[in-house]
Amino acid sequence: MEPRFHQGPFYPSHHSNRNHNRATSPQGRRPFAHDTPSPSRSPAGNAMAHNFGVYSQNGFQQQHMMNGGQNHQRFNGMHLPKQQHAYQQNQHHNAQQHGGHMGHQPNLSGGPYQSSTPNLHPFGQEQLLNGTREDGLDDEFSHNEYWQEQRRLYEDSKENSDSHQRAKTYAQQSKSLTFGGPLGAGGDEVTMEDKVRSLTAQSQHRSAWTEVDMGGQGLRALAMNLYNYTFLTRLDVPHNQLREFPAAIGQLRNLEYLDMSFNSLTNLPEEIGMLTNLKTLLLTGNRQLLDLPSSIGYLYKLETIGLYETGYWEGMPDDQREALLQGGTKAFVRELLESMSDDYIEPPREREWHQLEDVAQTDDAPPDTFRAVTYNILCERYAPKQKYGYVPERYLNWPSRRQLILAELEDLKADIICLQELDRNSYDEFFRKELSLLGYKGYYAQKSRAETIGENAKFVDGCGTFWKDKTYTVLDTQHFVLGRKAVERAGAKSSADMLNRVWQRDDIATVVFLENRYTGSRMIVGNTHTFWDPAFRDVKLIQVAVFMEELNKLADKYARHPPATNKKPSWQHDDDDTREPGPSLEYERGSQIPMIVCGDFNSGPGSPVYELITKQTLDANHDDFTGRNYGVLSNDGMSHAFTLKSTNALMEQPFITNYTPEFVDELDHIFYSSKSLRPIGALGEVDPDYLKRVPGFPNQHFPSDHLALMAEFKVEKQRSAKAVEADFGPSSKRS
């Protein structure tokens, strides 16, 4: 019977413990036990899913588990640079035998368990080798179920001390499996897609392996290349001599299982808190690990943490021990989170203001410029503790967040503000009042569900648009439910998809038509929040198409709007602005009117929504409409009359506007009419170093999971636009 694993050449000078169980030693290898225990057994089906080897082993089939074995030279054809040795033996065989190793080390004398705890004092060694002592803590809590779980995790990890124990167990389990037929022939077969289904949407990498086992190797360090494998879901490095992990471990944000037990760890990096998908974290047996970073409190999905026989275990603060013993891992993590100090995270550098162009200002003709902000403020009802488990409750609390939002808006000093996820109660009771004290007037509309839920309607969110009253007078306001507008189109009611998918949604858009009191220039301000679900890409595309269609109609109507008759501010402002109102400008076509379209579009560059807005058209039968019938919109395509660009495109690199552990993307935009508005400045990105330390928003520095975007524009003079004399009212007539 041919061997299961390719053995390769063996060099006895590289291992003094000749009887130790290792896969590369035919002479010293003992047979694997069929009941070899494993901390967490992999589903058997995964092992039988692929009829090819991960390793280049001259045709011998291997299992889909990477380990640090000395004879595996490459993984799936990808060379991995070998880890630099902490020291070298004088006699060394051909370097080819180690060309693909991560963390290769010369083997030490004695078994792997002994080498994994070299720095323990004799008393500590004796405890670990002979079993845990029954001290006062054990006597007091020995019957507590969570205490017993800690003991069990410790004992399990202690027993699994062989080199590559996890990989061996995985392979042994697969040996006993037989295929019922050719791959793909049976209903129980597992596809490649099944193998990688656990990877999150953030990870674009797809690989046949997602786990690495380097346990029991006596490793003192790991190759930095390891931390580039962001697709990994499991990493086993127990029973080594690792003293610390680099900050780069925070890059492995798809990890669900991390075993660091029985090493020589003295600390953990703060970046461990970035691993928010972790469900299991094993630290048992690290006697020199005296403290834990508070960032472990971010690990809101953590189900199991092993702390027994660590230095931290014996000196654990009473409140944390109480949480662990009364509620287990979940309660312990929550205690760390809630006890995190306000200054635990160093504040980020201020977001840089990018001045794209300097605009000269003169006393006789001040430039017609304005600043606009769009901001999804995260509605209170959309921020439950369960969803935002990485946020301390005091930062998730709405009264606290709304004060931070208000302070941020006050600091930005924008002329126009567009807010999304603003509920009626917050608008009526807080923002309308507070922003009016800052000189703003506003217009607000809710999602249509508010029409049918009675007194709870005040908690339904919508969109609010605010403008500086001293600068702008409002000429018209509109709002519409996008789904209703969609079915009002000719022939739309005959489309089942239009009725069942689009009409069911109550997302809205608002339009405010403004005029500058002093320059007479007019502006259309659109504000919307489209449907979020990625499974309904067709719906959000229809919503945006309908929105642009309505803007077309309104712009043509506004081009015929008569001059304003009274442009005095509604109340006296506390400044020295003594400018007199100017005549209204008139426009020949609606597309000439300056326009900004703000909102959370739940779509980024490259999406059909973005393409439609910025390219004015989208071809018929787009992929997002596959299998759907939306009548004219899907059969004939969509278009609009405006030349719009996104201010995010002014940045030199991809611009993140939504930041959570589960989702990081560019969803929010300020689109502007490029023929009538010229961008002269924009607010930049968040400090990238700061984003390496926090797993997501909101927090004490950013009160929403979205960022506020701001840009400054100069209104271009339209050749065809002309001033029209208007009656400013009897109180403003001049002698």
C-alpha positions, 0 to 999 in steps of 0.5 A, spaced: 500 500 500 502 506 497 504 511 503 498 516 504 503 522 505 510 523 501 515 522 506 521 525 502 528 525 504 530 524 512 536 528 515 537 525 522 542 530 524 536 535 524 532 532 530 535 529 536 529 526 539 528 520 534 522 517 537 518 523 536 512 523 532 513 527 525 510 526 518 517 527 515 521 521 519 519 514 516 523 511 521 521 515 527 513 516 525 508 512 530 502 510 527 496 515 528 491 513 533 484 513 530 481 517 536 486 522 536 483 528 539 482 535 536 480 541 539 475 542 534 474 537 529 473 539 522 467 537 518 468 531 514 465 533 508 470 538 507 476 533 507 472 529 501 470 535 497 476 536 492 480 530 489 487 534 488 492 535 493 494 542 496 501 541 496 506 539 490 507 532 492 509 528 486 502 526 485 500 524 492 494 527 495 494 531 501 489 534 505 487 542 505 490 544 511 497 548 511 502 546 516 509 548 517 512 541 516 519 541 513 518 537 507 512 541 504 516 546 499 510 550 496 502 551 497 498 551 491 504 553 487 505 559 491 512 560 494 512 562 501 519 565 503 522 562 509 522 565 516 529 567 518 532 562 523 534 565 530 540 561 530 543 556 525 546 549 526 553 548 523 551 542 519 545 543 514 542 539 508 540 542 501 536 549 502 531 546 497 528 542 503 526 548 506 524 553 501 517 554 502 517 554 510 513 559 514 516 559 521 522 554 520 526 552 526 531 547 528 528 542 532 530 542 539 532 536 544 526 533 548 519 533 546 515 539 543 512 540 550 518 541 553 520 546 548 514 550 548 515 552 555 523 553 556 522 560 560 518 557 566 521 556 572 521 549 575 515 550 579 511 552 573 514 546 569 512 541 574 505 544 575 504 544 567 507 537 566 504 533 572 497 537 572 494 543 575 495 544 582 489 544 586 490 551 589 485 556 593 481 558 587 480 551 584 477 549 591 473 555 591 470 555 584 471 548 582 463 546 581 462 552 577 461 550 569 465 556 566 471 554 571 470 547 569 470 549 561 477 553 563 480 547 566 477 543 560 480 547 555 487 547 558 487 539 559 485 539 551 490 543 549 495 540 554 494 533 551 494 536 543 502 537 544 504 533 538 507 537 532 501 539 527 496 535 531 491 539 528 493 537 521 494 530 523 487 529 526 484 532 520 488 527 515 486 521 520 479 523 520 479 523 512 482 517 511 476 513 513 472 517 508 470 513 502 467 517 496 460 515 494 461 516 486 465 521 482 465 528 485 459 532 483 455 526 482 452 525 488 447 530 492 452 530 498 458 532 495 461 538 497 463 543 492 469 548 492 464 554 494 462 550 500 469 550 502 470 557 502 463 559 504 465 561 511 469 567 508 466 574 509 464 579 504 470 583 505 475 577 503 476 577 495 481 572 496 478 565 494 483 559 496 482 551 497 485 552 504 483 557 509 487 553 515 494 553 517 497 549 523 504 550 525 503 547 532 508 543 536 514 546 532 518 550 537 517 556 533 520 562 536 517 567 530 512 567 524 514 569 517 511 576 516 508 573 510 503 569 514 499 576 516 498 577 508 493 571 508 487 575 510 483 569 507 485 565 513 479 562 518 483 558 523 490 559 525 493 554 530 500 555 533 500 552 540 506 549 543 511 553 540 516 558 543 513 565 541 513 570 545 509 576 542 505 577 536 506 583 531 501 588 530 500 585 523 496 580 526 490 585 526 490 584 518 487 577 519 480 579 520 477 573 517 480 568 523 474 565 527 479 560 531 486 562 534 490 557 538 496 561 541 496 556 547 502 553 551 507 558 548 511 564 552 507 570 550 508 576 555 503 580 551 498 581 546 498 587 541 492 591 541 490 589 534 488 583 536 481 587 537 481 587 530 479 580 529 472 581 530 470 574 527 473 570 532 469 565 535 475 561 539 481 564 542 486 559 546 491 562 550 492 557 556 498 555 558 502 562 557 504 563 564 508 569 563 502 573 560 500 577 565 495 582 562 490 582 556 489 588 552 482 592 553 481 591 545 479 584 546 472 587 548 471 588 541 471 581 540 463 581 540 463 574 536 467 570 541 464 564 544 470 561 547 476 564 550 481 559 554 485 563 560 487 557 565 494 557 567 496 564 564 499 569 569 493 573 567 488 568 570 491 568 577 491 576 577 485 577 574 481 583 576 475 581 581 470 584 576 472 580 570 473 574 574 466 575 576 463 576 569 467 570 567 464 565 572 457 568 572 456 569 564 462 565 561 466 568 555 460 573 552 460 576 559 467 577 560 468 580 553 463 585 555 466 587 561 472 588 558 468 593 553 464 597 557 470 598 562 474 600 556 477 608 558 475 613 554 482 615 552 484 608 550 484 609 543 488 615 541 484 620 537 485 620 530 489 626 526 484 631 523 481 629 517 485 633 512 481 639 508 484 638 500 484 645 497 483 644 490 483 651 488 483 658 491 478 663 489 479 670 490 474 674 494 473 682 493 469 687 496 465 689 490 464 681 488 464 676 493 465 669 489 458 665 489 461 659 493 458 654 498 459 648 502 455 642 502 455 636 507 451 629 506 451 624 513 448 618 514 447 619 522 445 612 524 438 612 526 437 610 533 432 604 531 438 601 527 443 601 532 441 595 537 447 593 541 446 586 538 448 588 531 454 593 534 456 589 539 463 592 539 461 599 541 461 600 548 454 602 550 455 609 552 458 610 545 452 607 542 447 611 546 443 616 542 443 622 546 450 621 546 451 620 539 446 626 537 450 631 541 457 628 537 453 629 531 451 636 532 458 638 534 461 635 528 456 639 524 457 645 528 464 644 526 464 643 519 460 650 518 456 647 512 451 652 508 447 646 506 446 639 510 443 633 508 442 628 513 439 620 512 436 616 517 433 622 521 427 619 525 421 624 526 422 625 533 429 626 533 428 632 527 422 635 531 425 634 538 432 636 537 435 637 530 430 642 528 431 646 534 439 646 535 440 647 528 436 653 527 440 656 533 446 655 528 442 659 523 439 653 519 432 652 516 430 645 514 425 640 510 424 633 512 420 627 510 419 620 512 419 613 509 412 612 507 411 606 513 410 612 518 403 613 515 400 606 517 403 605 524 400 610 529 404 613 534 410 609 533 411 613 526 415 618 530 421 613 530 421 612 523 427 615 519 427 619 513 431 625 510 432 632 512 435 637 508 438 644 512 440 650 509 443 657 512 437 662 512 442 668 511 444 665 505 439 662 501 431 662 501 427 656 499 423 656 493 420 649 493 420 643 496 418 636 494 419 629 496 416 622 493 416 615 495 421 612 490 417 605 489 410 609 488 413 613 483 416 607 479 409 604 479 406 610 476 410 610 470 406 607 464 405 600 464 409 599 470 403 595 474 403 590 469 410 588 471 410 583 477 417 585 479 415 592 479 410 591 484 413 585 488 420 588 489 420 595 488 413 598 490 414 594 496 420 598 499 418 605 502 425 609 501 424 616 499 427 622 496 427 629 497 428 635 493 429 642 495 430 648 490 434 654 493 436 661 491 442 665 493 439 671 496 445 675 494 447 672 487 441 670 485 443 663 483 439 658 484 440 650 486 437 644 486 438 639 492 437 632 492 437 628 498 436 620 498 437 613 502 436 607 497 435 600 499 441 597 502 440 589 501 445 587 496 440 582 494 436 587 491 441 591 486 435 591 481 431 595 486 436 600 488 437 601 481 430 602 479 430 607 485 435 611 482 433 611 475 426 614 478 429 619 482 433 622 476 427 622 472 423 626 477 429 631 477 429 631 470 421 633 470 423 638 476 429 641 473 425 643 467 419 646 471 424 650 476 427 653 469 420 657 469 420 659 476 418 666 477 423 671 480 423 671 488 419 677 491 422 677 498 429 675 499 430 678 506 432 673 511 427 670 516 430 673 522 436 677 524 442 674 524 448 676 529 453 678 524 455 684 520 453 682 513 450 688 510 449 685 503 443 687 499 439 682 496 440 681 488 436 679 482 434 672 481 437 669 475 433 665 470 435 659 466 433 657 459 433 649 461 433 645 467 440 642 466 443 649 467 441 650 474 446 648 479 445 641 482 447 637 488 445 630 489 447 627 496 445 621 500 447 614 502 446 610 495 449 603 498 453 603 491 460 605 490 464 606 484 463 601 478 456 599 480 450 600 475 447 606 480 454 609 480 454 608 472 447 611 471 448 617 475 455 619 472 455 617 465 447 619 464 445 612 461 445 605 462 444 600 457 438 595 456 438 588 459 443 590 464 446 584 468 442 587 475 436 586 471 437 578 469 431 574 470 427 581 471 422 585 467 421 592 469 418 594 462 421 600 459 426 601 464 429 594 463 428 593 456 430 600 453 435 602 458 435 609 462 438 616 462 438 623 464 440 630 462 445 631 468 452 631 467 454 629 474 460 627 478 462 624 485 466 629 489 469 622 492 473 621 485 477 627 487 481 623 492 487 620 490 485 613 493 478 609 494 474 613 499 471 609 505 465 612 507 462 606 511 466 603 516 464 596 520 467 590 522 462 586 517 462 592 511 467 597 509 466 601 502 464 607 499 456 608 499 455 615 500 456 621 495 455 628 493 454 628 486 454 635 483 453 638 476 460 639 473 457 644 468 455 649 473 459 647 479 466 647 480 469 643 486 474 647 490 475 643 496 473 637 499 474 633 506 479 628 506 479 621 509 480 618 516 487 617 519 489 610 516 493 608 522 487 610 526 483 605 522 488 599 524 486 600 531 479 600 531 474 595 528 469 599 526 464 605 527 461 608 531 465 610 537 467 616 541 470 619 535 465 618 530 458 617 532 455 614 526 457 608 522 458 612 516 462 618 515 460 625 514 462 628 507 463 635 505 465 639 499 466 646 497 463 649 490 464 655 486 457 656 482 460 657 475 457 663 471 452 661 465 452 664 459 445 664 458 443 665 465 440 672 466 438 677 472 431 678 472 429 684 476 424 682 482 420 686 487 423 685 494 417 688 498 416 695 500 421 694 506 427 693 502 425 699 497 431 704 496 430 711 495 
